[in-house]
Amino acid sequence: MKKLLLIVFFILSCKKPQTALSPPPKKEPVKNHPYVVVVYSFGESGIKHNDMTEEKASIGSVLKSGDVLETGPKTRVDIQLEASIFRLHSNSRLVFKELTNTTDRKITKLELQKGTIFCKIKKENPGDEFTIFSPSLVNQITGTELILSQDEDRVSLKVLEGNVETYPRFRFLKDREPNEFLNSDSEFPISSEVEKKKIKVFEGNELRFLASDPRLNGIFLKEEEIVKYSRWISNIHFKSKKYEPKRMEEEEFKTLIPEDVLLTHEMIAIHEELMSGTIDEIRAEELEARRSSIENQILKKQNREKEKFTKSIVKKPKRFKNHRALHSYYERIEKIKLKNGRTEVGAILSQENGIVIMHTERGIMRIPHDDIVDVVYDYQRFNKIR
């Protein structure tokens, strides 16, 4: 008997010790209730949940139908829905109107009430419905890269890849869905005119639409107003035009990369355990350290993509006709004064190993620090760029 006990004790004592941080249990999402998870957050942002609770938008925060995500100044939040990923910029408000998953298809409806959102959308099934709308525009997505911006006066839709079917949003009656047209016989002229405004915005095009007209939102129509309102809709100018993306916009999409599903599940589990209120101080420190490690890992990956994008510009630079076109792409321009009396005007891409790399009308220039007398940053502020 004693011999048996000694053998059992020996086996137990030889077990591999646990690591300092045991990973939180990975929870599988409920299939019929899709969720959005925050995968990166910088600056001040908050989430108002549909159940009236509130929290800071942190890595692992989960958003569901009815929730609201709002960002403050100098803030950005990356959120992921399965294979699709979005970046919400400063001073923006995004409402998750509907996130559902039926046996036939998935339905996603997001409302950008103000601000700017970058979207890389991937639909898994042809029957899935993906709609992003603002107070004055409805966009039905097939799978694409787009930028949607909404302020008090206008809305802008830029399509960098794929295409988007879009039309003006008219809220004739309180609480109507944005894509719910008026179907009664007396209101049919309005429905017909709105239907005519549907267009496709293709890759490399932008749609700008004035959103300040009070007739777009919150209108309660009387019977005698129907015909008059229909005529007004028929005269709305609704047309896209060619668009060249900015350097910053291209860089944003290069750094907007979906995270692995296992990593997003770990983010959620860490966040839920931290918010549970049932863990001690030591466990909380362990979880915060792991979350910080994930955040640094994502940031490093984004910085690597930035560097790769800059190198791609240097390797294969865009050609510009003049300073105005150069400034339009970079949205800034610098002037370098050289010791030999010459000046160079362009966008500085990097400064390393004693060399300034600048993109000019003539292409990429490499200028040694020792040859430079002065650099005028934000040159466009002091001179009219031609």
Steps between C-alpha positions, in 0.01 A plus 500: 500500500778739595677413178186586300462837675863585426447425130187723484684784681790471254268523195317805637823678588630454145206686339600804289447822701241751372617813322471834676200600286252229424304608192135594549251246364424562133131555449341416169258768374129423497422429136167680480634819659804638316720743686763762422822500702739791561845387379686829548424825681692826531374810681172566677202297383192352662233237445135542597343157508139427418445388862588857617846404632809692388871424471822624339571346160791266577654201325251217542193722549200345326227696318161357404172618348388832649843600634667835424874566459617860533852643462654824629771726352824341374351152534464192283340164571536186286205262520457160337198302387618155390710563184398868471687778680428870556687802634296773669678835508486794743174669599283227351188316609410155366173320583471123459141491377482129425735203522311179434569158355210299361513156341508659153718810542673747726363852534723792603370858527726775630416870526780759495327796663808721476872480425702266277528124466740293287354163397652179361195281452498135406168324455522127559181410310335668198168524684642694795371857544749769598374858528681807633294815509527856627222750575486587128640203305440124476782271376443134419833318489600200290856473631736792471731764647328830567516818706178656629501847657204695640490852644224755548513627141598211276568130465784345300537144371837397352539155346857372473413142405184325380172689464215628717131541416382821660207739514389801708341432836161664553335454837142593423346335800638456848699178567492371142796292391731686257435256215124481562327692223147633522272243339148636535321617184492864607876498574606298195642804310759547777594132502536507122726807501725359774530175304623699199781650709664164568847491344814290525818673611786309340863459598695826472190718535359729766147618575444826685152594611375809682337391824395833645155522339238458777275311259733198521429412863213497743231594249132432565321536168144610450298364209525823300879506537563167326516622138703809590750290696530247216597780261766622742652149520503468120717815476765382749847473345621151589810399307849365570825619345857377460711505811872462576567370854733692732822352637350492852193311378708238319716458811192455720382205293849345494503498882138385538546123528252251653633310801500122536172366642678322787668825602168688498348227720790540743451878503134453590574245774764729659266799488207306649712365784636848578145641504358217711600648836578153636880490460775602738766766442768256388275343235392845378865601454569180305205563268589867448856397413372252240259756352782756482717241324227437240459876447875545444502204262223657288663845506835355386325320215330824391832689516665232285225544242557878505870451435429256218257748344756785516763275342255411222457871422878547481541189285217588260411869550190662359562766236353846552443774242564787741526606865122520528458131409782406739340698781158351424636147554708567811280782638821677604821615337850604615775722362870419546768771457840362390852638550550539125210751488245262349166411658295182478124487557324174577382261773760363741446124535772410748827611660753231586875433488569867428279502189167678438277317251263739323231445237503782243345557157813349346481188716684382814798705622756399762654806663789476753441688827834678453373665178194653669488856635133514607170313474165683477229265625134556407626702204148509356386720791735781395483473122234449238571156349471498122 
